[in-house]
Amino acid sequence: MAATPDWLHVLDAAEIDELDRLVARLDGECADILDITSPRAVFERLAPMLAEIRNQLLDGCGVAVIRGIPLERYDRRQAAIAFWCLGLHIGVPVSQNAQGHLLGHVTDLGDTSFDNPQNRGYQTHDALPFHSDFTDVVGLLCLHPAKAGGESLVTSSIAIHNEMLRRAPHLVEVLTEQIYRDRRGEIPAGKDPWYQRPVFAYHEGRLTTCWTRGYIMSARRFEELPPMSDTLIEALDLFEELAYELAFSMDFRQGDVQLLHNHVVVHSRTRYEDWPEPERARHLLRLWLATPGGRPLPDCYAELYGDLKPGDRPAGGITIPGTRLKAPLDAI
């Protein structure tokens, strides 16, 4: 990635002009972000670039960055509209949490302890361990970078798998088994407070990974589940060690959109220091995108979610009884 920055697309003046015009029109036409559907988010000049990025995410390295969203002349709603429209060309926004947020916010809300099942690391300023999100593609738009820190790290989980095969193939086998994971209080109707999924899954000729060590370790709080083996912990340790060893780091600039394919990439961020002014606090908008026509997934990938309609991606977002879909413009 350092040698061949094909994953980075810097918007040119004509592309920005097209984005400006669409944002201005939809800002006037649509009362709610959820009113903006694919038929409204039509680009001409940007469409081929976005189609190439989608291909790169799903069948290439799994990482893409769009640089140059002109946030200096957008308010929060206009920034969200621009991000939402770009995302619709990659996939379908799905719920990121039990509150039904289709537009998420990554910023420090003061929650600091992962021991509380209601807390999430993205609501803190702490370093985040490597992980993959519970959907096909995650997108992040940087509204405000941190005063210091907050560096983004990405690693190919395919590379981690292959290096584990070289060093300790018996540990790869352990990670192909079903592993208990904590739902952290987001429990769909009729489901247990935990679910099972392997880290490495081989399905229809592809390797798909799901790395959420925090949720795996958190499942130990359920006394009815079997204890974790020493071999499993050793395998988890090696995966995490390799994630840092093989990582690629990138800065996150204002106006950057980072897109990651969760089935082949894990990501993290370093601890950051915020600006003293609240209006300058580090703040990212987030989309979880299901990708119709994306890679086939094994049946166990449906277990995390509630009822899926025929044809739904088994990455259809987190919902629990009473969840209502929304796209809040502020972190709540």
Residue, then its C-alpha position, 0 to 999 in steps of 0.5 A: m500500500a505504501a508503494t502503490p497508493d491505488w487505494l487513495h483517490v483525491l477528488d478533483a475540482a470537477e468531482i467536487d463541483e458535482l458533489d456540491r451540486l448534489v448536496a445542495r439539491l438534496d439538502g433542499e429536497c429531503a427532510d431526513i437523511l433516510d429520505i435519500t435513496s439510491p435513485r436520488a444519489v445519482f452521480e455522472r462523473l463520480a460514478p465510475m470512480l465509486a464503482e471501481i472503489r467498490n470492486q477494489l473493496l470487495d475483490g481487491c485489497g479491501v481498503a480505499v480512501i476518498r480524499g477532499i470532501p470540502l467540509e469547510r463549506y458544509d454544515r453537519r447535515q450537508a457533510a452527512i448527505a455527501f457521505w451518505c450519497l457516496g456510501l449508497h454507491i458502495g452498499v446499503p446502510v444498515s443499523q450499527n447498534a440497538q438504537g438503530h443508527l444508520l449514521g453513526h458517530v465516532t467521538d469521545l463521549g466519556d465512556t471508558s470501561f469495556d467491563n460495562p457491556q453497554n460501553r463501546g470503545y469508539q465512544t472513548h479517546d483510548a486506543l482501539p484494539f484491532h477488530s472488524d465490524f459487524t457488516d460487509v463494509v465500514g465507512l468513516l468520514c473525518l469531520h475533525p481530526a484529533k489534536a494529536g494521535g488517532e492514527s488509523l491502522v489497517t491489516s490484511s486478515i488474509a496476510i495474518h492467516n497466511e503468516m499464522l499458517r507459516r508459523a503455527p498451522h495448528l493455531v489456524e485450525v483452532l480459529t476455524e472452530q466455532i467460538y463464543r462471542d458476547r452480544r454485549g447487550e444487543i440481543p435480537a428477539g429469540k437469540d441468546p446473549w451470545y453467539q458463535r462464529p469462527v475467526f477464519a471461515y473457508h466458504e465457496g473458495r474464499l477465506t472470510t475472517c471475523w476478528t472481535r477479540g474483545y467480544i470473545m473474551s467478554a463471553r467468559r462472563f457467562e458461567e454456562l459457557p465452556p471455559m476457553s482453552d489455553t490453545l485458543i488463547e494462544a491462537l488469539d494472542l498470535f493473531e493480535e501480535l501479527a495484526y500489529e506486526l503487519a499493519f499499515s498506518m495512515d493519517f486521517r485528514q479532515g474530509d477523508v472517507q475511509l472504506l474497509h472490507n471487514h471480511v478481509v481487513v482488520h483495523s484499529r486506531t491509536r489513543y488520541e488527545d482532543w482539542p480543548e474546544p468541544e467544537r473541534a473534538r475528534h469526530l468521525l461519521r460512520l456507515w455500516l454497508a451491506t453489499p448485495g452481490g458481495r462475497p458469499l458468507p457461511d450460514c453462521y454469519a446470519e446468527l448475529y442478526g435477527d430475522l433476515k428476509p429472503g435475499d438479505r445479506p447476512a450482515g443486515g445490521i443490529t436490531i433488537p425488539g423496539t429498534r427504530l432506524k434513524a440517522p442522527l446528526d449528533a452523537i447520542 
